[in-house]
Amino acid sequence: MEILSEIFQSGCNSKKVRLNYNNILTKFGPELEVLNFIAINDLRKSDITLLPEAILRMRNNEVKITPGFDGQYGSVRIFTD
């Protein structure tokens, strides 16, 4: 859901994110399968154009990780501004 949240620039609990998340699970299967094993070419068949690129960057560890500190959570960004 966090990946979709970043793609859509919307909160994780937004209707758009939840709807697309459920559609992905229905179309491709469990979340871990999508994140780790579903072929990128298959993900291109989804209605979300940035999803394959986001998953590919996650798999290749091409993300920006900002560590947390003093009780603050860190963050992971897939795309830069």
Gaussian input, Z-matrix of N, CA and C with variables (Angstrom, degrees):
# hf/3-21g

backbone

0 1
 N
 C     1     B1
 C     2     B2     1     A1
 N     3     B3     2     A2     1     D1
 C     4     B4     3     A3     2     D2
 C     5     B5     4     A4     3     D3
 N     6     B6     5     A5     4     D4
 C     7     B7     6     A6     5     D5
 C     8     B8     7     A7     6     D6
 N     9     B9     8     A8     7     D7
 C    10    B10     9     A9     8     D8
 C    11    B11    10    A10     9     D9
 N    12    B12    11    A11    10    D10
 C    13    B13    12    A12    11    D11
 C    14    B14    13    A13    12    D12
 N    15    B15    14    A14    13    D13
 C    16    B16    15    A15    14    D14
 C    17    B17    16    A16    15    D15
 N    18    B18    17    A17    16    D16
 C    19    B19    18    A18    17    D17
 C    20    B20    19    A19    18    D18
 N    21    B21    20    A20    19    D19
 C    22    B22    21    A21    20    D20
 C    23    B23    22    A22    21    D21
 N    24    B24    23    A23    22    D22
 C    25    B25    24    A24    23    D23
 C    26    B26    25    A25    24    D24
 N    27    B27    26    A26    25    D25
 C    28    B28    27    A27    26    D26
 C    29    B29    28    A28    27    D27
 N    30    B30    29    A29    28    D28
 C    31    B31    30    A30    29    D29
 C    32    B32    31    A31    30    D30
 N    33    B33    32    A32    31    D31
 C    34    B34    33    A33    32    D32
 C    35    B35    34    A34    33    D33
 N    36    B36    35    A35    34    D34
 C    37    B37    36    A36    35    D35
 C    38    B38    37    A37    36    D36
 N    39    B39    38    A38    37    D37
 C    40    B40    39    A39    38    D38
 C    41    B41    40    A40    39    D39
 N    42    B42    41    A41    40    D40
 C    43    B43    42    A42    41    D41
 C    44    B44    43    A43    42    D42
 N    45    B45    44    A44    43    D43
 C    46    B46    45    A45    44    D44
 C    47    B47    46    A46    45    D45
 N    48    B48    47    A47    46    D46
 C    49    B49    48    A48    47    D47
 C    50    B50    49    A49    48    D48
 N    51    B51    50    A50    49    D49
 C    52    B52    51    A51    50    D50
 C    53    B53    52    A52    51    D51
 N    54    B54    53    A53    52    D52
 C    55    B55    54    A54    53    D53
 C    56    B56    55    A55    54    D54
 N    57    B57    56    A56    55    D55
 C    58    B58    57    A57    56    D56
 C    59    B59    58    A58    57    D57
 N    60    B60    59    A59    58    D58
 C    61    B61    60    A60    59    D59
 C    62    B62    61    A61    60    D60
 N    63    B63    62    A62    61    D61
 C    64    B64    63    A63    62    D62
 C    65    B65    64    A64    63    D63
 N    66    B66    65    A65    64    D64
 C    67    B67    66    A66    65    D65
 C    68    B68    67    A67    66    D66
 N    69    B69    68    A68    67    D67
 C    70    B70    69    A69    68    D68
 C    71    B71    70    A70    69    D69
 N    72    B72    71    A71    70    D70
 C    73    B73    72    A72    71    D71
 C    74    B74    73    A73    72    D72
 N    75    B75    74    A74    73    D73
 C    76    B76    75    A75    74    D74
 C    77    B77    76    A76    75    D75
 N    78    B78    77    A77    76    D76
 C    79    B79    78    A78    77    D77
 C    80    B80    79    A79    78    D78
 N    81    B81    80    A80    79    D79
 C    82    B82    81    A81    80    D80
 C    83    B83    82    A82    81    D81
 N    84    B84    83    A83    82    D82
 C    85    B85    84    A84    83    D83
 C    86    B86    85    A85    84    D84
 N    87    B87    86    A86    85    D85
 C    88    B88    87    A87    86    D86
 C    89    B89    88    A88    87    D87
 N    90    B90    89    A89    88    D88
 C    91    B91    90    A90    89    D89
 C    92    B92    91    A91    90    D90
 N    93    B93    92    A92    91    D91
 C    94    B94    93    A93    92    D92
 C    95    B95    94    A94    93    D93
 N    96    B96    95    A95    94    D94
 C    97    B97    96    A96    95    D95
 C    98    B98    97    A97    96    D96
 N    99    B99    98    A98    97    D97
 C   100   B100    99    A99    98    D98
 C   101   B101   100   A100    99    D99
 N   102   B102   101   A101   100   D100
 C   103   B103   102   A102   101   D101
 C   104   B104   103   A103   102   D102
 N   105   B105   104   A104   103   D103
 C   106   B106   105   A105   104   D104
 C   107   B107   106   A106   105   D105
 N   108   B108   107   A107   106   D106
 C   109   B109   108   A108   107   D107
 C   110   B110   109   A109   108   D108
 N   111   B111   110   A110   109   D109
 C   112   B112   111   A111   110   D110
 C   113   B113   112   A112   111   D111
 N   114   B114   113   A113   112   D112
 C   115   B115   114   A114   113   D113
 C   116   B116   115   A115   114   D114
 N   117   B117   116   A116   115   D115
 C   118   B118   117   A117   116   D116
 C   119   B119   118   A118   117   D117
 N   120   B120   119   A119   118   D118
 C   121   B121   120   A120   119   D119
 C   122   B122   121   A121   120   D120
 N   123   B123   122   A122   121   D121
 C   124   B124   123   A123   122   D122
 C   125   B125   124   A124   123   D123
 N   126   B126   125   A125   124   D124
 C   127   B127   126   A126   125   D125
 C   128   B128   127   A127   126   D126
 N   129   B129   128   A128   127   D127
 C   130   B130   129   A129   128   D128
 C   131   B131   130   A130   129   D129
 N   132   B132   131   A131   130   D130
 C   133   B133   132   A132   131   D131
 C   134   B134   133   A133   132   D132
 N   135   B135   134   A134   133   D133
 C   136   B136   135   A135   134   D134
 C   137   B137   136   A136   135   D135
 N   138   B138   137   A137   136   D136
 C   139   B139   138   A138   137   D137
 C   140   B140   139   A139   138   D138
 N   141   B141   140   A140   139   D139
 C   142   B142   141   A141   140   D140
 C   143   B143   142   A142   141   D141
 N   144   B144   143   A143   142   D142
 C   145   B145   144   A144   143   D143
 C   146   B146   145   A145   144   D144
 N   147   B147   146   A146   145   D145
 C   148   B148   147   A147   146   D146
 C   149   B149   148   A148   147   D147
 N   150   B150   149   A149   148   D148
 C   151   B151   150   A150   149   D149
 C   152   B152   151   A151   150   D150
 N   153   B153   152   A152   151   D151
 C   154   B154   153   A153   152   D152
 C   155   B155   154   A154   153   D153
 N   156   B156   155   A155   154   D154
 C   157   B157   156   A156   155   D155
 C   158   B158   157   A157   156   D156
 N   159   B159   158   A158   157   D157
 C   160   B160   159   A159   158   D158
 C   161   B161   160   A160   159   D159
 N   162   B162   161   A161   160   D160
 C   163   B163   162   A162   161   D161
 C   164   B164   163   A163   162   D162
 N   165   B165   164   A164   163   D163
 C   166   B166   165   A165   164   D164
 C   167   B167   166   A166   165   D165
 N   168   B168   167   A167   166   D166
 C   169   B169   168   A168   167   D167
 C   170   B170   169   A169   168   D168
 N   171   B171   170   A170   169   D169
 C   172   B172   171   A171   170   D170
 C   173   B173   172   A172   171   D171
 N   174   B174   173   A173   172   D172
 C   175   B175   174   A174   173   D173
 C   176   B176   175   A175   174   D174
 N   177   B177   176   A176   175   D175
 C   178   B178   177   A177   176   D176
 C   179   B179   178   A178   177   D177
 N   180   B180   179   A179   178   D178
 C   181   B181   180   A180   179   D179
 C   182   B182   181   A181   180   D180
 N   183   B183   182   A182   181   D181
 C   184   B184   183   A183   182   D182
 C   185   B185   184   A184   183   D183
 N   186   B186   185   A185   184   D184
 C   187   B187   186   A186   185   D185
 C   188   B188   187   A187   186   D186
 N   189   B189   188   A188   187   D187
 C   190   B190   189   A189   188   D188
 C   191   B191   190   A190   189   D189
 N   192   B192   191   A191   190   D190
 C   193   B193   192   A192   191   D191
 C   194   B194   193   A193   192   D192
 N   195   B195   194   A194   193   D193
 C   196   B196   195   A195   194   D194
 C   197   B197   196   A196   195   D195
 N   198   B198   197   A197   196   D196
 C   199   B199   198   A198   197   D197
 C   200   B200   199   A199   198   D198
 N   201   B201   200   A200   199   D199
 C   202   B202   201   A201   200   D200
 C   203   B203   202   A202   201   D201
 N   204   B204   203   A203   202   D202
 C   205   B205   204   A204   203   D203
 C   206   B206   205   A205   204   D204
 N   207   B207   206   A206   205   D205
 C   208   B208   207   A207   206   D206
 C   209   B209   208   A208   207   D207
 N   210   B210   209   A209   208   D208
 C   211   B211   210   A210   209   D209
 C   212   B212   211   A211   210   D210
 N   213   B213   212   A212   211   D211
 C   214   B214   213   A213   212   D212
 C   215   B215   214   A214   213   D213
 N   216   B216   215   A215   214   D214
 C   217   B217   216   A216   215   D215
 C   218   B218   217   A217   216   D216
 N   219   B219   218   A218   217   D217
 C   220   B220   219   A219   218   D218
 C   221   B221   220   A220   219   D219
 N   222   B222   221   A221   220   D220
 C   223   B223   222   A222   221   D221
 C   224   B224   223   A223   222   D222
 N   225   B225   224   A224   223   D223
 C   226   B226   225   A225   224   D224
 C   227   B227   226   A226   225   D225
 N   228   B228   227   A227   226   D226
 C   229   B229   228   A228   227   D227
 C   230   B230   229   A229   228   D228
 N   231   B231   230   A230   229   D229
 C   232   B232   231   A231   230   D230
 C   233   B233   232   A232   231   D231
 N   234   B234   233   A233   232   D232
 C   235   B235   234   A234   233   D233
 C   236   B236   235   A235   234   D234
 N   237   B237   236   A236   235   D235
 C   238   B238   237   A237   236   D236
 C   239   B239   238   A238   237   D237
 N   240   B240   239   A239   238   D238
 C   241   B241   240   A240   239   D239
 C   242   B242   241   A241   240   D240

   B1=1.4434
   B2=1.5274
   B3=1.3253
   B4=1.4523
   B5=1.5280
   B6=1.3203
   B7=1.4618
   B8=1.5202
   B9=1.3052
   B10=1.4682
   B11=1.5206
   B12=1.3056
   B13=1.4587
   B14=1.5213
   B15=1.3128
   B16=1.4636
   B17=1.5311
   B18=1.3132
   B19=1.4665
   B20=1.5189
   B21=1.3260
   B22=1.4606
   B23=1.5338
   B24=1.3264
   B25=1.4606
   B26=1.5296
   B27=1.3253
   B28=1.4535
   B29=1.5228
   B30=1.3007
   B31=1.4557
   B32=1.5231
   B33=1.3255
   B34=1.4700
   B35=1.5229
   B36=1.3115
   B37=1.4600
   B38=1.5238
   B39=1.3339
   B40=1.4612
   B41=1.5272
   B42=1.2957
   B43=1.4684
   B44=1.5312
   B45=1.3190
   B46=1.4687
   B47=1.5250
   B48=1.3140
   B49=1.4669
   B50=1.5212
   B51=1.3247
   B52=1.4692
   B53=1.5234
   B54=1.3329
   B55=1.4581
   B56=1.5248
   B57=1.3268
   B58=1.4660
   B59=1.5186
   B60=1.3217
   B61=1.4676
   B62=1.5275
   B63=1.3129
   B64=1.4718
   B65=1.5209
   B66=1.3213
   B67=1.4647
   B68=1.5256
   B69=1.3265
   B70=1.4685
   B71=1.5211
   B72=1.3318
   B73=1.4705
   B74=1.5230
   B75=1.3102
   B76=1.4620
   B77=1.5259
   B78=1.3156
   B79=1.4594
   B80=1.5253
   B81=1.3521
   B82=1.4643
   B83=1.5223
   B84=1.3123
   B85=1.4531
   B86=1.5125
   B87=1.3363
   B88=1.4685
   B89=1.5336
   B90=1.3177
   B91=1.4599
   B92=1.5249
   B93=1.3214
   B94=1.4647
   B95=1.5177
   B96=1.3216
   B97=1.4644
   B98=1.5250
   B99=1.3183
   B100=1.4659
   B101=1.5238
   B102=1.3102
   B103=1.4616
   B104=1.5235
   B105=1.3374
   B106=1.4670
   B107=1.5180
   B108=1.3303
   B109=1.4526
   B110=1.5258
   B111=1.3030
   B112=1.4615
   B113=1.5322
   B114=1.3280
   B115=1.4650
   B116=1.5312
   B117=1.3151
   B118=1.4668
   B119=1.5298
   B120=1.3218
   B121=1.4686
   B122=1.5196
   B123=1.3086
   B124=1.4651
   B125=1.5248
   B126=1.3217
   B127=1.4702
   B128=1.5237
   B129=1.3233
   B130=1.4722
   B131=1.5262
   B132=1.3184
   B133=1.4625
   B134=1.5303
   B135=1.3118
   B136=1.4622
   B137=1.5263
   B138=1.2959
   B139=1.4589
   B140=1.5244
   B141=1.3296
   B142=1.4662
   B143=1.5238
   B144=1.3148
   B145=1.4583
   B146=1.5349
   B147=1.3299
   B148=1.4633
   B149=1.5297
   B150=1.3195
   B151=1.4693
   B152=1.5270
   B153=1.3325
   B154=1.4688
   B155=1.5243
   B156=1.3221
   B157=1.4664
   B158=1.5282
   B159=1.3129
   B160=1.4681
   B161=1.5292
   B162=1.3202
   B163=1.4760
   B164=1.5248
   B165=1.3296
   B166=1.4656
   B167=1.5229
   B168=1.3206
   B169=1.4659
   B170=1.5257
   B171=1.3210
   B172=1.4660
   B173=1.5312
   B174=1.3190
   B175=1.4724
   B176=1.5234
   B177=1.3204
   B178=1.4657
   B179=1.5259
   B180=1.3254
   B181=1.4668
   B182=1.5291
   B183=1.3283
   B184=1.4662
   B185=1.5246
   B186=1.3130
   B187=1.4606
   B188=1.5197
   B189=1.3148
   B190=1.4582
   B191=1.5244
   B192=1.3091
   B193=1.4597
   B194=1.5248
   B195=1.3115
   B196=1.4563
   B197=1.5223
   B198=1.3193
   B199=1.4647
   B200=1.5248
   B201=1.3010
   B202=1.4602
   B203=1.5227
   B204=1.3171
   B205=1.4676
   B206=1.5161
   B207=1.3150
   B208=1.4665
   B209=1.5293
   B210=1.3163
   B211=1.4581
   B212=1.5240
   B213=1.3230
   B214=1.4607
   B215=1.5318
   B216=1.3230
   B217=1.4588
   B218=1.5182
   B219=1.3060
   B220=1.4574
   B221=1.5259
   B222=1.3167
   B223=1.4506
   B224=1.5214
   B225=1.3189
   B226=1.4545
   B227=1.5169
   B228=1.3078
   B229=1.4667
   B230=1.5158
   B231=1.3087
   B232=1.4603
   B233=1.5166
   B234=1.3166
   B235=1.4606
   B236=1.5208
   B237=1.3180
   B238=1.4544
   B239=1.5127
   B240=1.3052
   B241=1.4645
   B242=1.4932
   A1=110.65
   A2=116.97
   A3=120.15
   A4=111.22
   A5=117.01
   A6=120.44
   A7=110.11
   A8=116.43
   A9=120.41
   A10=110.73
   A11=116.30
   A12=120.41
   A13=110.68
   A14=116.27
   A15=119.48
   A16=110.85
   A17=117.44
   A18=120.66
   A19=110.91
   A20=116.40
   A21=121.09
   A22=113.04
   A23=116.42
   A24=121.86
   A25=110.38
   A26=113.07
   A27=121.64
   A28=108.19
   A29=117.43
   A30=121.26
   A31=112.68
   A32=116.11
   A33=121.34
   A34=112.75
   A35=117.39
   A36=120.89
   A37=112.98
   A38=117.12
   A39=119.07
   A40=110.04
   A41=115.51
   A42=121.28
   A43=110.92
   A44=116.66
   A45=121.48
   A46=111.08
   A47=117.24
   A48=121.20
   A49=110.12
   A50=117.18
   A51=119.84
   A52=112.12
   A53=117.28
   A54=121.56
   A55=111.22
   A56=116.72
   A57=120.27
   A58=112.00
   A59=117.34
   A60=121.43
   A61=110.26
   A62=116.08
   A63=119.86
   A64=111.29
   A65=118.12
   A66=121.03
   A67=111.35
   A68=116.80
   A69=120.62
   A70=110.81
   A71=116.11
   A72=119.24
   A73=111.20
   A74=116.88
   A75=120.71
   A76=110.83
   A77=116.55
   A78=121.46
   A79=113.25
   A80=117.33
   A81=120.84
   A82=115.25
   A83=118.66
   A84=120.64
   A85=112.35
   A86=116.94
   A87=122.39
   A88=113.08
   A89=114.24
   A90=121.78
   A91=112.79
   A92=118.22
   A93=120.47
   A94=112.23
   A95=117.36
   A96=120.93
   A97=109.95
   A98=116.35
   A99=120.96
   A100=110.13
   A101=117.05
   A102=120.84
   A103=113.48
   A104=117.13
   A105=119.53
   A106=116.66
   A107=118.62
   A108=118.39
   A109=116.78
   A110=119.35
   A111=120.86
   A112=108.20
   A113=116.37
   A114=120.78
   A115=110.56
   A116=114.92
   A117=120.76
   A118=110.27
   A119=117.64
   A120=120.50
   A121=111.45
   A122=117.70
   A123=120.79
   A124=110.53
   A125=116.46
   A126=120.14
   A127=111.64
   A128=116.58
   A129=119.93
   A130=111.60
   A131=117.11
   A132=121.70
   A133=111.91
   A134=116.94
   A135=119.87
   A136=109.09
   A137=116.74
   A138=121.89
   A139=112.32
   A140=117.13
   A141=121.94
   A142=107.63
   A143=116.24
   A144=120.18
   A145=113.96
   A146=118.66
   A147=120.91
   A148=113.87
   A149=117.67
   A150=120.37
   A151=113.04
   A152=120.22
   A153=118.50
   A154=113.05
   A155=117.36
   A156=121.04
   A157=110.69
   A158=117.17
   A159=121.05
   A160=110.95
   A161=117.11
   A162=120.92
   A163=110.18
   A164=116.74
   A165=120.60
   A166=110.74
   A167=117.82
   A168=120.72
   A169=111.18
   A170=117.18
   A171=119.90
   A172=110.11
   A173=116.42
   A174=120.28
   A175=111.89
   A176=116.94
   A177=121.33
   A178=112.76
   A179=116.46
   A180=122.44
   A181=111.51
   A182=115.76
   A183=121.80
   A184=109.51
   A185=115.02
   A186=121.57
   A187=108.63
   A188=115.80
   A189=120.36
   A190=108.32
   A191=115.95
   A192=122.22
   A193=108.51
   A194=115.13
   A195=121.23
   A196=107.34
   A197=117.85
   A198=119.57
   A199=112.33
   A200=114.81
   A201=120.31
   A202=110.51
   A203=115.44
   A204=120.13
   A205=109.17
   A206=117.30
   A207=124.54
   A208=113.37
   A209=116.86
   A210=120.35
   A211=114.69
   A212=117.54
   A213=121.50
   A214=109.21
   A215=115.75
   A216=119.74
   A217=110.67
   A218=116.10
   A219=121.22
   A220=108.96
   A221=115.77
   A222=118.89
   A223=110.19
   A224=115.33
   A225=123.09
   A226=106.66
   A227=117.07
   A228=122.30
   A229=108.85
   A230=116.04
   A231=120.99
   A232=110.22
   A233=115.53
   A234=120.65
   A235=109.46
   A236=116.47
   A237=120.42
   A238=109.41
   A239=116.45
   A240=121.12
   A241=113.44
   D1=-31.50
   D2=179.82
   D3=-65.94
   D4=-36.88
   D5=177.58
   D6=-63.74
   D7=-47.02
   D8=178.77
   D9=-64.34
   D10=-36.04
   D11=178.13
   D12=-60.92
   D13=-40.68
   D14=178.54
   D15=-71.65
   D16=-40.48
   D17=179.19
   D18=-60.26
   D19=-46.65
   D20=-176.21
   D21=-88.16
   D22=-3.68
   D23=-176.98
   D24=49.95
   D25=52.49
   D26=-177.26
   D27=-142.57
   D28=161.47
   D29=-179.71
   D30=-65.84
   D31=154.92
   D32=180.00
   D33=-60.27
   D34=-29.01
   D35=-177.57
   D36=-96.69
   D37=11.52
   D38=179.70
   D39=-71.31
   D40=155.21
   D41=-179.28
   D42=-60.71
   D43=-41.30
   D44=-178.67
   D45=-62.29
   D46=-44.51
   D47=-179.84
   D48=-66.08
   D49=-47.20
   D50=-179.12
   D51=-62.10
   D52=-41.94
   D53=-179.94
   D54=-63.27
   D55=-46.67
   D56=179.42
   D57=-67.99
   D58=-35.74
   D59=176.58
   D60=-60.59
   D61=-47.42
   D62=179.20
   D63=-64.76
   D64=-36.95
   D65=177.61
   D66=-64.05
   D67=-40.43
   D68=178.39
   D69=-64.35
   D70=-44.54
   D71=178.94
   D72=-62.24
   D73=-39.16
   D74=179.35
   D75=-66.37
   D76=-41.51
   D77=-175.23
   D78=-78.36
   D79=-39.16
   D80=-171.34
   D81=-115.02
   D82=-14.74
   D83=-179.99
   D84=105.15
   D85=-163.50
   D86=-174.02
   D87=-59.18
   D88=153.64
   D89=-176.66
   D90=-55.96
   D91=-44.93
   D92=-179.45
   D93=-63.55
   D94=-33.64
   D95=175.52
   D96=-63.98
   D97=-45.13
   D98=-179.78
   D99=-63.32
   D100=-46.05
   D101=-177.01
   D102=-68.07
   D103=-30.95
   D104=-171.77
   D105=-114.69
   D106=-30.57
   D107=-166.20
   D108=-125.63
   D109=-26.66
   D110=-178.52
   D111=-65.13
   D112=133.20
   D113=-178.36
   D114=-62.70
   D115=142.15
   D116=-179.99
   D117=-59.39
   D118=-37.76
   D119=177.57
   D120=-62.29
   D121=-34.54
   D122=176.23
   D123=-69.19
   D124=-38.53
   D125=179.07
   D126=-66.37
   D127=-24.15
   D128=177.19
   D129=-66.13
   D130=-16.69
   D131=178.63
   D132=-80.30
   D133=-5.31
   D134=178.02
   D135=-75.07
   D136=166.05
   D137=179.78
   D138=-83.03
   D139=-0.42
   D140=-176.66
   D141=-105.55
   D142=106.25
   D143=-170.95
   D144=-65.50
   D145=-32.01
   D146=-178.96
   D147=-87.44
   D148=-7.56
   D149=-177.53
   D150=-59.62
   D151=-48.97
   D152=-179.92
   D153=-59.70
   D154=-40.56
   D155=179.05
   D156=-65.10
   D157=-41.08
   D158=179.55
   D159=-64.21
   D160=-45.00
   D161=179.53
   D162=-65.05
   D163=-41.69
   D164=178.86
   D165=-61.40
   D166=-43.36
   D167=178.21
   D168=-64.25
   D169=-38.45
   D170=177.75
   D171=-64.22
   D172=-45.28
   D173=-179.30
   D174=-63.14
   D175=-35.49
   D176=-177.64
   D177=-91.69
   D178=7.05
   D179=179.92
   D180=56.27
   D181=39.78
   D182=178.54
   D183=-103.17
   D184=53.79
   D185=-179.10
   D186=-123.44
   D187=159.85
   D188=177.91
   D189=-97.94
   D190=118.24
   D191=-179.33
   D192=-106.67
   D193=122.27
   D194=175.22
   D195=-108.83
   D196=114.01
   D197=-177.05
   D198=-68.20
   D199=152.85
   D200=175.24
   D201=-82.26
   D202=169.95
   D203=178.96
   D204=-160.23
   D205=150.51
   D206=174.39
   D207=44.48
   D208=49.07
   D209=177.84
   D210=83.14
   D211=0.75
   D212=177.72
   D213=-95.69
   D214=137.32
   D215=177.26
   D216=-71.26
   D217=148.59
   D218=173.15
   D219=-82.06
   D220=-177.13
   D221=179.30
   D222=-143.07
   D223=156.04
   D224=175.74
   D225=-123.74
   D226=124.31
   D227=178.78
   D228=-116.02
   D229=131.90
   D230=179.06
   D231=-89.93
   D232=-44.39
   D233=-177.80
   D234=-111.26
   D235=148.05
   D236=176.48
   D237=-103.06
   D238=162.08
   D239=-178.26
   D240=-67.88

